[in-house]
Amino acid sequence: MDKMVIVSGFKKDITYQQCNRCICDNTIPGVEFNRAGECTLCEMHDKFEAAFPLGAEGEKVLATKFDKIKKEGEGKKYDCIIGISGGRDSMYLLYLSVVKWKLRPLAVHFNDGFDNPVAGENMLKAVRKLGVELRTVTSDFRECKDLKITELKASTPLLNSGTDVGIGASLYSVAYKEGVKNILFGQSFRTEGIKPLAWAYFDGDYVNAIQKKFGSVKLKPWEPKNAGYHLGIKEIFFYTFIHRIKVHSPLYNYPYNREEVGQLLQKELDWVYPGAHYFDDLYWALIAYVHRTKFSINFRLVEYSALIRSGQLSRDEAIARSSRPYQLEDEKVISLCIKRLGITREEFDKYMSLPPKNWWDYPNSYKWMSLAKFPVWILTKMGIFTQVVYDKYFNLKFR
């Protein structure tokens, strides 16, 4: 099929192609195809399948990891930090950590003022039933909403970069404050896929740069125990190189079937499905709308493709679902988010009409990250960073 392809809002003079195995296509930045017609993300998935085995071998990997985490946590109130949102992924990780792996986690939630009340109830019920302490890090709402307006003004697909940085910064801050060396994150490439860097670039220095250019609120300065919205190269160096805080994704080595996990959580924790993936955060209704209408971005291509590869969704069903309106795009919730930002619909539409840009159009730290590729590779092998993060930043094209 020959047609112009829109990649992240920009028309590209290339022939449209879709993967023969999943539903990823070349509207996704960095996606290319091999001779068999399979895409870059399928090849990366197979690489990670080999690197993060399931079954007995995966159990062995996790047992070794958890033995080390427990040893490093001896004499402390907690042996790990787990970031939770009330969604399925983080609730499952918390459940496994306490019930199966016998860890002593501190649950940490970052609240930016756009929490889904359903997800909030999920968190409260879970920590009560599991006997886990919940610590909520609440952002300054003036900073939060101004950052979100800044992201609209910057006119890139990174419409949640401030909150993503806030989440990461809060986890590192609490870990540092409590003297905990390990953070667990509820993510699985088998169910979420691997988002291209053009859509999911994580850099606190970029966030601070666009806020300085477009924002009207000055962000509070960084403190080790209260990082706020600061998690750039210097801060990551402080937490990881100096204080040896590591981030783990145990679900990479543990079976995860979405439907079965949902049923388990409902039974054990009275968990309620928030309504869609990412909908533990109401702001994703607005993000999904902007992605579709301004940038022609469909995150579901990546997510559904991961489920196809892991045998949880048929390719035909994935194609059918991805062609239907996304349930995240609830007009009432979108209007609520705009109102909560303190702007009018007319102001929002004005931001929507700005020409699309990319994150590399603004100051960022990618150049310095590239120079540190070899040290980061060593740290990846040491378990400080995950292999998925390394490959996403250094081995997957994004322009």
N, C-alpha and C positions, 0 to 999 in steps of 0.2 A: 504494500500500500504506500503510495508516494504522496507525501504532504509535508508542509512546513510544520516543524515541531516547536512547541513553546516550552522552553526549559526555564523554570523559575521566573516566568514573566517575560522572557526574551525570545523572540523568534529566531530559530536556528534553521539554516538551510541544509537539512539532512533528511534522509529518508526514514520515515517512521518504521520502527521495528519493535516487536514484542518477544520476550523470551519464550522459547518452546517448552520450558519446564515450569516456570512460574508465570506471573502476570506483570513482572517488571518490564518497563520499556525505556526507550531513550528520551523520554521526557524527564527522567531521573538523572540528575547530573552525575557523571562518572560511570554510567552504565554503558558497557560495550559488550560485544557478543563474540563467542568463540566459533569454531567451524561447525560445531554441533547446534549452534543457535541458542546456546545457554548463556545467561548474562553473568556479568562480573560478580553480582551479589550471590548468585548460586554457587559460583566457584569459591567465594569467601565463606559461604555457609559450610560447604564441604570441608574446607580447611579447618574451620572451627569445630566441626563434628569430630574430626580426628584429634584435635588438640584438647577437646573437653568431652571425653567419653562418658557414657551413662552406664548403668548396670553395675556389676561388681567392681569394675575398674574405676568408675566414677565414685562409688562408695569409698573405695580405698583412698582416692585423692582427697575427698572431703574429710575422711577420718584423720588423715595426716594434718590437714589444714586446721581442723577444729582442735586437735590435740595441742597444736602450737598456740592457737588463740586462747585456749583455757590456761595453758602454762603462763602466757604473757599476762593473763588477767588474775593470776593468783594474788590473794591479799587485797584485791580491789573489789568494790561493790559491783562493778560490771566488767564483763570481759569483752564486750563489743557494743558498738552503736549500730542501730538499725533505723534507717530512714523509712518512715511510713507516711502514706497518703490517704489510706482508706480504700484504695483500689485493690483489685485481686492480687496483683503481683506482690506488693509489699505485705499484705495480710497473710499470704501464703508463706512468705519467707519468715515472718514473725512466728507463725504457728509452728513451722518446722524447727526453727531455732530453739524454741522452748520445749516442745513436745518430743521431737525426735532426736535432736542433736544435743539437748541438755545444756544449752548455753545460758548465760545470764546477761541478756541484752538490756540496754536502755533504749527505749523507743523515742525517736526524735521526729517531730513534725514541724515543717516550716509553713507558717500561715501568712500568705500575702494579701489576705482580705477577699479572696475569690473562692474560698473553699465551698465545695458542694456539701450541704447539710447532711445528706445521706452518707457521704464518706466520713464526715465528722462523727456521726453516730457509730459507724463501723469501727473506727479507731477506739472509741471509748468502750464499746462492748468487748472488743478483742483484748485490750490491756487488762480489763477487769477479770475476764475469764482466764487469762493466762498468768495473771499475777505479775504483770510487767509495769514498771513505772513509765509514764508518758511525759515527755518534756516538750512543750510547744514553744518554738521560737517565733515570736510574732514580729513581723517587719513593721517599720514605720510606714503607715499607709500613705503619707505624703510622698515618701520616696518611691514606694511601690507604684502608685498610680502615675506619678510623673515619669518613671522609667517606662511604663507601658505606653504612654503618649510619645515619649522619645522614640521608642521602637517603631511606632506608626510613622513618625516624622522621618526616621532614617530610611524607611521604605524598602526594607529587606524582608525576606521570609522569617528572619529570626525574631519572632514576636513574643517569645517567652524566655529570651536569653537572660533577662534580669532575674526572673524567678528561678531559673535553672541554676544560675550562679548563687542566688540566695540559699537555695537548698543545699548545694555543695558546701558553701561557706558555713552554714549552720552546723552541718555534720562534723566538719573538721574542727570548728570552734568548740563544740561540746566534747568531742573526743580529746582535744587538747586540755580543756578545763578539767576533765575527769581523769586524765592520765591514761586513757584507753588507746591502745595501739591499732585497733582493727575496726573498720566500718564495713557493714554488710549492706549490699544494695540489691533490691529485688528486681533484677532484670534478666531476661533470657533471649538470646538471639534466635532461639527456636520458635518463639511466639511473637516477638516484636520485630525481628529483622534487624538490618543494619542501615540506619539512616545515613544518607550521604552528608558529607561535611558542609555542603552548600546549604543544607536545610537545618543542620543541627550542630553548628559550631559552638563550642563551649570555651569562652575566654573572658575572664573578668576584666582584663585590660581593655578589650573591645567595648564591653558594657560601659566602663567608666569613660571611654573616649567619646562614645555617642551621647552619653549623658552630659558631658562637658560641652559638646557642640550644640545639642538641641534642648537640653533640660532646663528647667527653671528652679529646680531644687538641688542644692549641693548635698551630695551624699556624705553621711557621717564617716569620719576617718576609720581606718582599719584598726582593730584591736585583736590580739591573738584569741581572746576568749569571746569576742563578739565581732566577727568578721563582717557582718552586714552584707553589702553587695560587692565585697572585694575578694576575688579569688583569681588573681592573675599569676604570672610566673613567679614573682617574688613570694607571694603568699603560699603557693603550692610548694615552692622550694622550702619554705619555713616548716610547713606541716609534714612534708614527705621526706625530704633529704635530712633535715636537722632532727625532727622528732619522730621519724620513722613510722608515721601513721599510714596504714595500708588500706586499700579498698578491695573488697572481694565480692564476687557475684556467684554465690553457691548454686544458684539455679542453672548455671551453665553445665554443672555435673549432676543434675538431679532431674528425673522425669517430670515434665510439666504439661499436662493436658488441660487446656482451659476449662472445658466443660466439666470434667471430673473435679478439678480444683474448686470451681464455683460451687458445686454440690457439697463438697467437703466443708468449705467455709460456712455455707449456710447451715449445715448440720452442727458443726462444732462451735462456731463463733456468732451465730445469728447474723451473718454477713448479708448485706443487701446489695445487689448489683447497682452501681451508680447510674447506669443507663447506657454507657458506651465506654470504650477504652479511652483513657485520659479524662473522662468526665468526673473524676474526683476533684477536678479543678474546672469550675464553671467557665473560666476565661477561654478554655479550649473551644467553646462554641463560636466565639468571635474569631479565634485563630483559624479554625477550619473554614469559616466563611471567607476570610481574607485570602487564605491560601488558594481556595478554589476560584474566586472571582477575579482576583488581581494577578496571581502568579501561576494559575493552572497547575497547582500542586495538589496531588492526591496521596496523602500519607498511607492510605489504605493499600495502595499498590505494594508498598514495602511490607506492611503488617500482614496482609493476606498471603503474600508470597512466602513469608516465613512459615505460616500455618500450612501452606501447600507442601513445602519441603519437609515439614515434620509430620506429615500425614494426618493433620487435623482438619483439613478443608480441601475439598476437591477443586480442581482448576476451574471447572465450569461454574461451580457455585461462587467462587471468588470473582470471576468475571461478572456474574450477575449482580453480586452485592456491590462491587465497585462502581457499577454503572447507575446504581440507584442513589438518590439523595442521602447524604450522610446524616444519621440521626443526631449527631452532635450539633448540627446547625439548627438549633431551636431559636426561632426569631424572638421569642419572649426572653430567652436567656441572653441573646445577643444585645437586645435593647437594655436589659438590666446591666450588662457589663459596660455599655457605653455610658449609661447614667452613672454608674459607680465610678467611672473615670472622671466624672465631672465635666463632660463635654456634651455638645449637642449632636444630633444626627448629622446636621449640616457640616459641623466641624469634622466629624468622622469621615464623611463622604469626601471632604476636601483632602484629607490624608490619603484616602483610597485613590484619589486621582493623581497623586504624585508619581512621577516616573519610577519604575522599579529599579532597585539597586542590589548590589551584593555586599556581604559583610566585608569583603576585601577592598571595597571602595572607601573604607574608613580605617583609622589607625587600629592595629591589632598586634598580637604577639606571634603570629604564625611564623614569621621569618626567624624569630629566636627559637621557636619550637623546632623548626627544621634544622637549625644549627646544633640542637641538642638531641638529634635523632639517636645517635649511638648511646649516649648516657641513658636516654629513656628506654632504649632496647634492653640495656643491662638491668635497669630497674624493673622492666616488665618480666624478665626472666627471674628476678628476685621476688616477684609477687607484689611489688609496690603498685604497679599499674596492671591492668588486664590486657591480654593479647588483642581483644576486640578493639579497645581504645587505640592501641598502637597502630593496628592495621588501618583503622578508620582515618587516623590523622596522617599517616605516612605512606600507605600503600594504595589508597583509593583516590583516584582523581576526583577533583571537585569543580573544576572550572569548565 
